């Protein structure tokens, strides 16, 4: 996989963060054909669900902070 930020090529099987610059690579930003980090369809599903849940938590926290203002 090639990091979208610094263009460093790395093996995503060791994690979806670039070892050079530390930028996280999102499953929603890459296709499975480009990535190759997941060894099975179940792992792909798990990663996508984890990203979706993390995104929802982030948007919920943003909404709560704006209500207090």
PyMOL Python script that loads the backbone (N, CA, C, O; Angstrom):
from pymol import cmd

cmd.read_pdbstr("""\
ATOM      1  N   UNK A   1       0.853  -1.165   0.000  1.00  0.00           N
ATOM      2  CA  UNK A   1       0.000   0.000   0.000  1.00  0.00           C
ATOM      3  C   UNK A   1       0.899   1.227   0.000  1.00  0.00           C
ATOM      4  O   UNK A   1       1.994   1.211   0.562  1.00  0.00           O
ATOM      5  N   UNK A   2       0.424   2.283  -0.634  1.00  0.00           N
ATOM      6  CA  UNK A   2       1.151   3.546  -0.664  1.00  0.00           C
ATOM      7  C   UNK A   2       0.403   4.560   0.203  1.00  0.00           C
ATOM      8  O   UNK A   2      -0.798   4.773   0.030  1.00  0.00           O
ATOM      9  N   UNK A   3       1.120   5.177   1.128  1.00  0.00           N
ATOM     10  CA  UNK A   3       0.525   6.170   2.023  1.00  0.00           C
ATOM     11  C   UNK A   3       0.010   7.346   1.206  1.00  0.00           C
ATOM     12  O   UNK A   3       0.744   7.883   0.376  1.00  0.00           O
ATOM     13  N   UNK A   4      -1.240   7.759   1.424  1.00  0.00           N
ATOM     14  CA  UNK A   4      -1.780   8.894   0.671  1.00  0.00           C
ATOM     15  C   UNK A   4      -1.156  10.232   1.073  1.00  0.00           C
ATOM     16  O   UNK A   4      -1.308  11.216   0.349  1.00  0.00           O
ATOM     17  N   UNK A   5      -0.467  10.289   2.200  1.00  0.00           N
ATOM     18  CA  UNK A   5       0.112  11.546   2.687  1.00  0.00           C
ATOM     19  C   UNK A   5       1.554  11.728   2.256  1.00  0.00           C
ATOM     20  O   UNK A   5       1.915  12.775   1.718  1.00  0.00           O
ATOM     21  N   UNK A   6       2.395  10.703   2.488  1.00  0.00           N
ATOM     22  CA  UNK A   6       3.823  10.860   2.190  1.00  0.00           C
ATOM     23  C   UNK A   6       4.294   9.971   1.043  1.00  0.00           C
ATOM     24  O   UNK A   6       5.463  10.023   0.659  1.00  0.00           O
ATOM     25  N   UNK A   7       3.401   9.163   0.497  1.00  0.00           N
ATOM     26  CA  UNK A   7       3.655   8.274  -0.636  1.00  0.00           C
ATOM     27  C   UNK A   7       4.676   7.177  -0.339  1.00  0.00           C
ATOM     28  O   UNK A   7       5.277   6.626  -1.261  1.00  0.00           O
ATOM     29  N   UNK A   8       4.875   6.859   0.934  1.00  0.00           N
ATOM     30  CA  UNK A   8       5.751   5.762   1.335  1.00  0.00           C
ATOM     31  C   UNK A   8       5.009   4.448   1.123  1.00  0.00           C
ATOM     32  O   UNK A   8       3.840   4.330   1.489  1.00  0.00           O
ATOM     33  N   UNK A   9       5.678   3.464   0.537  1.00  0.00           N
ATOM     34  CA  UNK A   9       5.047   2.158   0.315  1.00  0.00           C
ATOM     35  C   UNK A   9       5.332   1.270   1.513  1.00  0.00           C
ATOM     36  O   UNK A   9       6.479   1.130   1.938  1.00  0.00           O
ATOM     37  N   UNK A  10       4.257   0.660   2.064  1.00  0.00           N
ATOM     38  CA  UNK A  10       4.413  -0.201   3.232  1.00  0.00           C
ATOM     39  C   UNK A  10       3.437  -1.366   3.162  1.00  0.00           C
ATOM     40  O   UNK A  10       2.501  -1.361   2.362  1.00  0.00           O
ATOM     41  N   UNK A  11       3.667  -2.363   4.010  1.00  0.00           N
ATOM     42  CA  UNK A  11       2.827  -3.556   4.067  1.00  0.00           C
ATOM     43  C   UNK A  11       1.696  -3.301   5.060  1.00  0.00           C
ATOM     44  O   UNK A  11       1.963  -3.168   6.254  1.00  0.00           O
ATOM     45  N   UNK A  12       0.441  -3.228   4.607  1.00  0.00           N
ATOM     46  CA  UNK A  12      -0.673  -2.930   5.507  1.00  0.00           C
ATOM     47  C   UNK A  12      -1.022  -4.069   6.464  1.00  0.00           C
ATOM     48  O   UNK A  12      -1.819  -3.875   7.381  1.00  0.00           O
ATOM     49  N   UNK A  13      -0.443  -5.245   6.267  1.00  0.00           N
ATOM     50  CA  UNK A  13      -0.725  -6.359   7.168  1.00  0.00           C
ATOM     51  C   UNK A  13      -0.212  -6.071   8.576  1.00  0.00           C
ATOM     52  O   UNK A  13      -0.677  -6.678   9.541  1.00  0.00           O
ATOM     53  N   UNK A  14       0.739  -5.153   8.699  1.00  0.00           N
ATOM     54  CA  UNK A  14       1.288  -4.794  10.013  1.00  0.00           C
ATOM     55  C   UNK A  14       0.527  -3.654  10.672  1.00  0.00           C
ATOM     56  O   UNK A  14       0.897  -3.208  11.759  1.00  0.00           O
ATOM     57  N   UNK A  15      -0.525  -3.181  10.029  1.00  0.00           N
ATOM     58  CA  UNK A  15      -1.325  -2.095  10.569  1.00  0.00           C
ATOM     59  C   UNK A  15      -1.645  -1.091   9.486  1.00  0.00           C
ATOM     60  O   UNK A  15      -0.933  -0.993   8.487  1.00  0.00           O
ATOM     61  N   UNK A  16      -2.713  -0.348   9.682  1.00  0.00           N
ATOM     62  CA  UNK A  16      -3.148   0.606   8.674  1.00  0.00           C
ATOM     63  C   UNK A  16      -2.640   2.013   8.933  1.00  0.00           C
ATOM     64  O   UNK A  16      -3.218   2.979   8.432  1.00  0.00           O
ATOM     65  N   UNK A  17      -1.580   2.146   9.700  1.00  0.00           N
ATOM     66  CA  UNK A  17      -0.952   3.447   9.896  1.00  0.00           C
ATOM     67  C   UNK A  17       0.405   3.412   9.205  1.00  0.00           C
ATOM     68  O   UNK A  17       1.123   2.415   9.285  1.00  0.00           O
ATOM     69  N   UNK A  18       0.749   4.488   8.535  1.00  0.00           N
ATOM     70  CA  UNK A  18       2.019   4.574   7.818  1.00  0.00           C
ATOM     71  C   UNK A  18       3.171   4.549   8.816  1.00  0.00           C
ATOM     72  O   UNK A  18       3.186   5.344   9.755  1.00  0.00           O
ATOM     73  N   UNK A  19       4.142   3.646   8.631  1.00  0.00           N
ATOM     74  CA  UNK A  19       5.269   3.595   9.568  1.00  0.00           C
ATOM     75  C   UNK A  19       6.208   4.783   9.435  1.00  0.00           C
ATOM     76  O   UNK A  19       6.991   5.049  10.347  1.00  0.00           O
ATOM     77  N   UNK A  20       6.148   5.498   8.330  1.00  0.00           N
ATOM     78  CA  UNK A  20       7.033   6.645   8.132  1.00  0.00           C
ATOM     79  C   UNK A  20       6.464   7.918   8.772  1.00  0.00           C
ATOM     80  O   UNK A  20       7.128   8.557   9.588  1.00  0.00           O
ATOM     81  N   UNK A  21       5.230   8.279   8.397  1.00  0.00           N
ATOM     82  CA  UNK A  21       4.669   9.548   8.890  1.00  0.00           C
ATOM     83  C   UNK A  21       3.609   9.355   9.974  1.00  0.00           C
ATOM     84  O   UNK A  21       3.223  10.316  10.639  1.00  0.00           O
ATOM     85  N   UNK A  22       3.131   8.112  10.159  1.00  0.00           N
ATOM     86  CA  UNK A  22       2.147   7.834  11.197  1.00  0.00           C
ATOM     87  C   UNK A  22       0.710   8.126  10.814  1.00  0.00           C
ATOM     88  O   UNK A  22      -0.189   7.988  11.644  1.00  0.00           O
ATOM     89  N   UNK A  23       0.472   8.532   9.559  1.00  0.00           N
ATOM     90  CA  UNK A  23      -0.889   8.854   9.112  1.00  0.00           C
ATOM     91  C   UNK A  23      -1.748   7.592   9.077  1.00  0.00           C
ATOM     92  O   UNK A  23      -1.334   6.575   8.520  1.00  0.00           O
ATOM     93  N   UNK A  24      -2.937   7.654   9.667  1.00  0.00           N
ATOM     94  CA  UNK A  24      -3.829   6.493   9.592  1.00  0.00           C
ATOM     95  C   UNK A  24      -4.444   6.394   8.199  1.00  0.00           C
ATOM     96  O   UNK A  24      -4.811   7.404   7.600  1.00  0.00           O
ATOM     97  N   UNK A  25      -4.550   5.182   7.696  1.00  0.00           N
ATOM     98  CA  UNK A  25      -5.165   4.944   6.398  1.00  0.00           C
ATOM     99  C   UNK A  25      -6.532   4.337   6.660  1.00  0.00           C
ATOM    100  O   UNK A  25      -6.645   3.312   7.332  1.00  0.00           O
ATOM    101  N   UNK A  26      -7.554   4.960   6.137  1.00  0.00           N
ATOM    102  CA  UNK A  26      -8.922   4.544   6.383  1.00  0.00           C
ATOM    103  C   UNK A  26      -9.387   3.523   5.349  1.00  0.00           C
ATOM    104  O   UNK A  26      -9.052   3.623   4.169  1.00  0.00           O
ATOM    105  N   UNK A  27     -10.158   2.547   5.803  1.00  0.00           N
ATOM    106  CA  UNK A  27     -10.748   1.576   4.877  1.00  0.00           C
ATOM    107  C   UNK A  27     -11.706   2.258   3.911  1.00  0.00           C
ATOM    108  O   UNK A  27     -11.860   1.816   2.772  1.00  0.00           O
ATOM    109  N   UNK A  28     -12.341   3.315   4.351  1.00  0.00           N
ATOM    110  CA  UNK A  28     -13.275   4.007   3.469  1.00  0.00           C
ATOM    111  C   UNK A  28     -12.550   4.810   2.395  1.00  0.00           C
ATOM    112  O   UNK A  28     -13.146   5.169   1.379  1.00  0.00           O
ATOM    113  N   UNK A  29     -11.277   5.092   2.612  1.00  0.00           N
ATOM    114  CA  UNK A  29     -10.501   5.849   1.644  1.00  0.00           C
ATOM    115  C   UNK A  29      -9.774   4.982   0.633  1.00  0.00           C
ATOM    116  O   UNK A  29      -9.242   5.502  -0.348  1.00  0.00           O
ATOM    117  N   UNK A  30      -9.739   3.688   0.842  1.00  0.00           N
ATOM    118  CA  UNK A  30      -9.035   2.752  -0.037  1.00  0.00           C
ATOM    119  C   UNK A  30      -9.945   1.592  -0.391  1.00  0.00           C
ATOM    120  O   UNK A  30     -10.816   1.216   0.394  1.00  0.00           O
ATOM    121  N   UNK A  31      -9.750   1.032  -1.556  1.00  0.00           N
ATOM    122  CA  UNK A  31     -10.492  -0.179  -1.907  1.00  0.00           C
ATOM    123  C   UNK A  31      -9.701  -1.384  -1.398  1.00  0.00           C
ATOM    124  O   UNK A  31      -8.495  -1.289  -1.171  1.00  0.00           O
ATOM    125  N   UNK A  32     -10.374  -2.497  -1.223  1.00  0.00           N
ATOM    126  CA  UNK A  32      -9.707  -3.705  -0.740  1.00  0.00           C
ATOM    127  C   UNK A  32      -8.637  -4.180  -1.733  1.00  0.00           C
ATOM    128  O   UNK A  32      -7.635  -4.767  -1.325  1.00  0.00           O
ATOM    129  N   UNK A  33      -8.845  -3.933  -3.021  1.00  0.00           N
ATOM    130  CA  UNK A  33      -7.864  -4.335  -4.025  1.00  0.00           C
ATOM    131  C   UNK A  33      -6.562  -3.544  -3.878  1.00  0.00           C
ATOM    132  O   UNK A  33      -5.488  -4.079  -4.154  1.00  0.00           O
ATOM    133  N   UNK A  34      -6.639  -2.287  -3.450  1.00  0.00           N
ATOM    134  CA  UNK A  34      -5.454  -1.453  -3.252  1.00  0.00           C
ATOM    135  C   UNK A  34      -4.727  -1.803  -1.961  1.00  0.00           C
ATOM    136  O   UNK A  34      -3.510  -1.645  -1.862  1.00  0.00           O
ATOM    137  N   UNK A  35      -5.469  -2.275  -0.983  1.00  0.00           N
ATOM    138  CA  UNK A  35      -4.953  -2.419   0.371  1.00  0.00           C
ATOM    139  C   UNK A  35      -4.307  -3.774   0.632  1.00  0.00           C
ATOM    140  O   UNK A  35      -3.083  -3.869   0.718  1.00  0.00           O
ATOM    141  N   UNK A  36      -5.106  -4.805   0.757  1.00  0.00           N
ATOM    142  CA  UNK A  36      -4.587  -6.134   1.037  1.00  0.00           C
ATOM    143  C   UNK A  36      -4.274  -6.388   2.499  1.00  0.00           C
ATOM    144  O   UNK A  36      -3.597  -7.370   2.807  1.00  0.00           O
ATOM    145  N   UNK A  37      -4.735  -5.549   3.412  1.00  0.00           N
ATOM    146  CA  UNK A  37      -4.437  -5.721   4.834  1.00  0.00           C
ATOM    147  C   UNK A  37      -5.259  -6.826   5.480  1.00  0.00           C
ATOM    148  O   UNK A  37      -4.812  -7.449   6.443  1.00  0.00           O
ATOM    149  N   UNK A  38      -6.443  -7.071   4.965  1.00  0.00           N
ATOM    150  CA  UNK A  38      -7.337  -8.048   5.576  1.00  0.00           C
ATOM    151  C   UNK A  38      -7.125  -9.421   4.947  1.00  0.00           C
ATOM    152  O   UNK A  38      -7.056  -9.558   3.726  1.00  0.00           O
ATOM    153  N   UNK A  39      -7.025 -10.414   5.791  1.00  0.00           N
ATOM    154  CA  UNK A  39      -6.793 -11.768   5.295  1.00  0.00           C
ATOM    155  C   UNK A  39      -8.087 -12.503   4.968  1.00  0.00           C
ATOM    156  O   UNK A  39      -8.056 -13.564   4.345  1.00  0.00           O
ATOM    157  N   UNK A  40      -9.222 -11.950   5.383  1.00  0.00           N
ATOM    158  CA  UNK A  40     -10.495 -12.620   5.127  1.00  0.00           C
ATOM    159  C   UNK A  40     -11.629 -11.597   5.027  1.00  0.00           C
ATOM    160  O   UNK A  40     -11.484 -10.457   5.468  1.00  0.00           O
ATOM    161  N   UNK A  41     -12.748 -12.008   4.448  1.00  0.00           N
ATOM    162  CA  UNK A  41     -13.914 -11.108   4.396  1.00  0.00           C
ATOM    163  C   UNK A  41     -14.396 -10.700   5.789  1.00  0.00           C
ATOM    164  O   UNK A  41     -14.904  -9.593   5.972  1.00  0.00           O
ATOM    165  N   UNK A  42     -14.239 -11.580   6.760  1.00  0.00           N
ATOM    166  CA  UNK A  42     -14.661 -11.268   8.128  1.00  0.00           C
ATOM    167  C   UNK A  42     -13.799 -10.131   8.696  1.00  0.00           C
ATOM    168  O   UNK A  42     -14.312  -9.235   9.367  1.00  0.00           O
ATOM    169  N   UNK A  43     -12.511 -10.172   8.427  1.00  0.00           N
ATOM    170  CA  UNK A  43     -11.614  -9.105   8.897  1.00  0.00           C
ATOM    171  C   UNK A  43     -11.972  -7.780   8.226  1.00  0.00           C
ATOM    172  O   UNK A  43     -11.950  -6.737   8.880  1.00  0.00           O
ATOM    173  N   UNK A  44     -12.300  -7.802   6.938  1.00  0.00           N
ATOM    174  CA  UNK A  44     -12.716  -6.578   6.245  1.00  0.00           C
ATOM    175  C   UNK A  44     -13.954  -5.986   6.895  1.00  0.00           C
ATOM    176  O   UNK A  44     -14.026  -4.779   7.128  1.00  0.00           O
ATOM    177  N   UNK A  45     -14.919  -6.832   7.184  1.00  0.00           N
ATOM    178  CA  UNK A  45     -16.151  -6.376   7.820  1.00  0.00           C
ATOM    179  C   UNK A  45     -15.867  -5.791   9.193  1.00  0.00           C
ATOM    180  O   UNK A  45     -16.421  -4.752   9.554  1.00  0.00           O
ATOM    181  N   UNK A  46     -15.008  -6.451   9.961  1.00  0.00           N
ATOM    182  CA  UNK A  46     -14.667  -5.974  11.302  1.00  0.00           C
ATOM    183  C   UNK A  46     -14.019  -4.589  11.244  1.00  0.00           C
ATOM    184  O   UNK A  46     -14.373  -3.702  12.020  1.00  0.00           O
ATOM    185  N   UNK A  47     -13.081  -4.409  10.334  1.00  0.00           N
ATOM    186  CA  UNK A  47     -12.401  -3.108  10.218  1.00  0.00           C
ATOM    187  C   UNK A  47     -13.371  -2.003   9.804  1.00  0.00           C
ATOM    188  O   UNK A  47     -13.334  -0.900  10.350  1.00  0.00           O
ATOM    189  N   UNK A  48     -14.239  -2.305   8.835  1.00  0.00           N
ATOM    190  CA  UNK A  48     -15.194  -1.285   8.383  1.00  0.00           C
ATOM    191  C   UNK A  48     -16.180  -0.908   9.482  1.00  0.00           C
ATOM    192  O   UNK A  48     -16.512   0.266   9.645  1.00  0.00           O
ATOM    193  N   UNK A  49     -16.646  -1.895  10.235  1.00  0.00           N
ATOM    194  CA  UNK A  49     -17.556  -1.603  11.348  1.00  0.00           C
ATOM    195  C   UNK A  49     -16.857  -0.778  12.424  1.00  0.00           C
ATOM    196  O   UNK A  49     -17.445   0.150  12.980  1.00  0.00           O
ATOM    197  N   UNK A  50     -15.603  -1.115  12.716  1.00  0.00           N
ATOM    198  CA  UNK A  50     -14.855  -0.367  13.725  1.00  0.00           C
ATOM    199  C   UNK A  50     -14.679   1.086  13.297  1.00  0.00           C
ATOM    200  O   UNK A  50     -14.816   1.994  14.117  1.00  0.00           O
ATOM    201  N   UNK A  51     -14.376   1.316  12.016  1.00  0.00           N
ATOM    202  CA  UNK A  51     -14.242   2.692  11.523  1.00  0.00           C
ATOM    203  C   UNK A  51     -15.565   3.442  11.583  1.00  0.00           C
ATOM    204  O   UNK A  51     -15.611   4.612  11.962  1.00  0.00           O
ATOM    205  N   UNK A  52     -16.628   2.762  11.210  1.00  0.00           N
ATOM    206  CA  UNK A  52     -17.939   3.414  11.223  1.00  0.00           C
ATOM    207  C   UNK A  52     -18.331   3.790  12.646  1.00  0.00           C
ATOM    208  O   UNK A  52     -18.836   4.887  12.886  1.00  0.00           O
ATOM    209  N   UNK A  53     -18.099   2.873  13.597  1.00  0.00           N
ATOM    210  CA  UNK A  53     -18.432   3.170  14.995  1.00  0.00           C
ATOM    211  C   UNK A  53     -17.571   4.309  15.534  1.00  0.00           C
ATOM    212  O   UNK A  53     -18.070   5.166  16.264  1.00  0.00           O
ATOM    213  N   UNK A  54     -16.297   4.328  15.188  1.00  0.00           N
ATOM    214  CA  UNK A  54     -15.417   5.407  15.640  1.00  0.00           C
ATOM    215  C   UNK A  54     -15.879   6.740  15.056  1.00  0.00           C
ATOM    216  O   UNK A  54     -15.824   7.762  15.740  1.00  0.00           O
ATOM    217  N   UNK A  55     -16.327   6.746  13.821  1.00  0.00           N
ATOM    218  CA  UNK A  55     -16.833   7.970  13.196  1.00  0.00           C
ATOM    219  C   UNK A  55     -18.105   8.455  13.854  1.00  0.00           C
ATOM    220  O   UNK A  55     -18.286   9.659  14.037  1.00  0.00           O
ATOM    221  N   UNK A  56     -18.990   7.539  14.213  1.00  0.00           N
ATOM    222  CA  UNK A  56     -20.234   7.924  14.876  1.00  0.00           C
ATOM    223  C   UNK A  56     -19.951   8.475  16.264  1.00  0.00           C
ATOM    224  O   UNK A  56     -20.585   9.443  16.685  1.00  0.00           O
ATOM    225  N   UNK A  57     -19.008   7.872  16.984  1.00  0.00           N
ATOM    226  CA  UNK A  57     -18.652   8.377  18.314  1.00  0.00           C
ATOM    227  C   UNK A  57     -18.095   9.784  18.208  1.00  0.00           C
ATOM    228  O   UNK A  57     -18.420  10.648  19.024  1.00  0.00           O
ATOM    229  N   UNK A  58     -17.260  10.018  17.209  1.00  0.00           N
ATOM    230  CA  UNK A  58     -16.676  11.345  17.016  1.00  0.00           C
ATOM    231  C   UNK A  58     -17.726  12.384  16.700  1.00  0.00           C
ATOM    232  O   UNK A  58     -17.658  13.503  17.209  1.00  0.00           O
ATOM    233  N   UNK A  59     -18.709  12.038  15.861  1.00  0.00           N
ATOM    234  CA  UNK A  59     -19.747  13.007  15.516  1.00  0.00           C
ATOM    235  C   UNK A  59     -20.694  13.231  16.690  1.00  0.00           C
ATOM    236  O   UNK A  59     -21.217  14.335  16.849  1.00  0.00           O
ATOM    237  N   UNK A  60     -20.929  12.211  17.516  1.00  0.00           N
ATOM    238  CA  UNK A  60     -21.758  12.389  18.709  1.00  0.00           C
ATOM    239  C   UNK A  60     -21.081  13.332  19.694  1.00  0.00           C
ATOM    240  O   UNK A  60     -21.743  14.182  20.290  1.00  0.00           O
ATOM    241  N   UNK A  61     -19.767  13.192  19.872  1.00  0.00           N
ATOM    242  CA  UNK A  61     -19.042  14.053  20.794  1.00  0.00           C
ATOM    243  C   UNK A  61     -19.043  15.486  20.290  1.00  0.00           C
ATOM    244  O   UNK A  61     -19.152  16.415  21.091  1.00  0.00           O
ATOM    245  N   UNK A  62     -18.923  15.692  18.976  1.00  0.00           N
ATOM    246  CA  UNK A  62     -18.958  17.033  18.411  1.00  0.00           C
ATOM    247  C   UNK A  62     -20.323  17.673  18.651  1.00  0.00           C
ATOM    248  O   UNK A  62     -20.410  18.861  18.960  1.00  0.00           O
ATOM    249  N   UNK A  63     -21.373  16.891  18.511  1.00  0.00           N
ATOM    250  CA  UNK A  63     -22.721  17.406  18.711  1.00  0.00           C
ATOM    251  C   UNK A  63     -22.968  17.808  20.149  1.00  0.00           C
ATOM    252  O   UNK A  63     -23.619  18.820  20.409  1.00  0.00           O
ATOM    253  N   UNK A  64     -22.455  17.025  21.090  1.00  0.00           N
ATOM    254  CA  UNK A  64     -22.618  17.346  22.493  1.00  0.00           C
ATOM    255  C   UNK A  64     -21.869  18.619  22.848  1.00  0.00           C
ATOM    256  O   UNK A  64     -22.365  19.430  23.631  1.00  0.00           O
ATOM    257  N   UNK A  65     -20.693  18.804  22.288  1.00  0.00           N
ATOM    258  CA  UNK A  65     -19.896  19.990  22.605  1.00  0.00           C
ATOM    259  C   UNK A  65     -20.594  21.247  22.069  1.00  0.00           C
ATOM    260  O   UNK A  65     -20.556  22.289  22.723  1.00  0.00           O
ATOM    261  N   UNK A  66     -21.224  21.170  20.903  1.00  0.00           N
ATOM    262  CA  UNK A  66     -21.863  22.355  20.346  1.00  0.00           C
ATOM    263  C   UNK A  66     -23.168  22.690  21.083  1.00  0.00           C
ATOM    264  O   UNK A  66     -23.611  23.838  21.052  1.00  0.00           O
ATOM    265  N   UNK A  67     -23.787  21.704  21.742  1.00  0.00           N
ATOM    266  CA  UNK A  67     -25.002  21.977  22.502  1.00  0.00           C
ATOM    267  C   UNK A  67     -24.707  22.767  23.764  1.00  0.00           C
ATOM    268  O   UNK A  67     -25.559  23.519  24.237  1.00  0.00           O
ATOM    269  N   UNK A  68     -23.492  22.605  24.324  1.00  0.00           N
ATOM    270  CA  UNK A  68     -23.150  23.277  25.563  1.00  0.00           C
ATOM    271  C   UNK A  68     -22.880  24.760  25.348  1.00  0.00           C
ATOM    272  O   UNK A  68     -22.973  25.537  26.299  1.00  0.00           O
ATOM    273  N   UNK A  69     -22.551  25.174  24.139  1.00  0.00           N
ATOM    274  CA  UNK A  69     -22.182  26.575  23.872  1.00  0.00           C
ATOM    275  C   UNK A  69     -23.345  27.497  23.945  1.00  0.00           C
ATOM    276  O   UNK A  69     -23.191  28.702  23.744  1.00  0.00           O
TER     277      UNK A  69
END
""", "prot")
cmd.dss("prot")
cmd.show_as("cartoon", "prot")
cmd.util.cbc("prot")
cmd.orient("prot")
